[in-house]
Amino acid sequence: MLYTGLTSKCYITHLLKSQTKATKKHLYVNYLPQLNPQPVFIFKADKSLTFSNTPAQKLFPEIAQFNDLIEGSIDEIIEHEKVDTHTLNLSNGDTYSFIIRGSNELDGVVVYGSDISEVIKLNQEIHDTQKEIIYTMGEIGETRSKETGDHVRRVAEYSELLAKLCGLDCHEAELIKLASPMHDIGKVGIPDSILKKPGKLTEDEFEVMKTHAELGYNLLNHSTRPVLKALAIIAYHHHEKWNGSGYPQNLSGEDIHIYGRITAVADVFDALGDERVYKKAWPLDKILALFDEQKGIHFDPLLVTLMKDNLSEFLKIRDKYPN
């Protein structure tokens, strides 16, 4: 009824449900602000505050100019009647999202605020839950071969650190951190007689063991979720070698996905320093000697250099999650 009363200049257009663009805009910029339960402001082109509704006055009583609320120019927004967005974190921990709509009619902008604090908290809870599920699933894969849950947590942090060191942005680094704990999830399909064998595997047994990379990929490659897509890549590529002698596809060099190359370094660095059913833990100098030997053969040479140049950061992570 409110919409009809304010916009229907002609009962025929109302009956035909064909309110004009102008009348919809008139409602949007002039009437809705007064009735909006969230904070709304109208600023003139000179950035002065010309209107604020009751929620705005209660929540933001100190606002007198556009730049008191949002940094930036409003001239282009007004001229092109653009819609822009801005996020503001308050000192009490609440977060507000603002939609800024330019209007030539008003010679100014209307700013609509929304409290998105609960949305952010819910999103963080979903993110944390997703991370815990991935860690738990990774631990399931590892504990079947009597390896520790701390191994997957160290690999996650090593992978994130390497991703940042090689120039990937924070989003991709976080993605690798989330995905890498499940790099060996395909081991759930390997028989215990092979997975838990205390001695060296026979050639036939090793061929079975190698299938865990493809098993992990096949479990996950149908998902459209970014984390699970990254996980499928890591599961498939983390046993490939820089010189093409790895498995399951015998990829070489940069044909191996960077996620797989990063996880390979992180996984081997941690695995060598960890005691397993089939070996004792290696001392650090022996681990570093192997990386020197396998640089450009097994491992991406740039990643080995980055790891060694930032060794103290890796050791901090190792100390953070002792078995």
C-alpha positions, 0 to 999 in steps of 0.5 A, a space after each residue: 500500500 505504501 508503494 502504491 500510494 507514493 508511486 502511482 500517479 495514474 491508476 491505470 499504470 498501477 493496475 498494469 503494474 508498470 510504475 515508471 523508472 522515475 517514480 520508483 527512483 522517487 520512492 527510493 531516494 525520498 520516501 524510503 529513508 524516513 521509514 527504513 529501520 536501519 540508518 539512512 543519510 542524505 548528503 548534498 554535493 558539498 558533502 553536508 548532511 541534509 537528512 538522517 533518519 532516527 536510527 542514523 541519529 541514534 547510532 551516528 550522532 556525530 555525523 555532519 559531513 559525508 567524510 565523517 562517515 565515508 572517506 572519498 569523493 561523491 562528485 562522480 557518484 552523483 554525476 553518473 548516478 552510480 551505486 557504491 559500497 563501503 564497510 565500516 567497523 565500529 569501536 564496539 565491534 559492530 560492522 555496518 555496510 553502506 550502499 551509496 546511491 548518487 542522485 542528480 535529482 537530489 544533487 547529492 547521495 543517499 547512504 543506506 546502512 545495514 548492520 552486518 555484524 551477525 552475518 560476519 559472525 555467522 560466516 566466520 563460524 561457517 569458515 571455522 567449522 569448515 576448517 575443523 571438518 577439513 582438519 578432522 578429515 585430514 587426521 582420519 587419513 593420517 591416523 590410518 597410517 599412524 601419523 599424527 593430527 599435528 602433522 596435518 596442522 603443521 603442513 597447513 601452516 607451512 603451506 600458507 607460509 610458502 604460498 605467501 613467500 612465493 607471491 600468492 595473495 592472502 586469499 589463495 594462501 588461506 585456501 591452500 592452508 585450508 585444503 592442504 591438511 587433506 592432501 593424503 585423504 586418498 589413503 582411506 582407500 589403501 588396505 591396512 596391510 600396506 598402509 601400516 606395514 612397518 618395513 619397506 613396501 614391495 614394488 607391487 605394494 608401492 604401486 597400490 600405495 601410489 593410487 591414493 593420489 588419484 583416489 583423493 582426486 576422484 573423491 573431491 574433483 566433482 565439487 564446485 566449492 573453492 576449498 574442495 577444488 583446491 583440495 582435489 588439485 593438491 591430492 592429485 599433484 602433491 606427489 608429482 616431481 619437478 623432473 617428471 618422475 613423480 606420480 600419478 601423471 608424471 607431470 614436470 616443472 610448472 605443469 605441476 600446479 603451484 598448490 601441489 608444488 607447495 604442499 609437496 615441500 611442506 609435506 616432505 619437510 614435516 614428514 622427514 622430521 616426524 617418526 613414522 611406523 617405517 622410519 625414525 625422525 631425521 635431524 634437521 641438517 639431514 632434512 636440509 641436505 636432502 632438499 639441497 640434493 632434490 632441488 630441481 629434481 623432486 622439488 620446485 627450486 624456488 620453493 626450496 630456496 624460499 623455505 631455506 631462506 625463511 627456515 626460522 619461520 618454519 621452525 617456529 611452526 614446528 615448535 608450535 605443534 609438537 607431536 
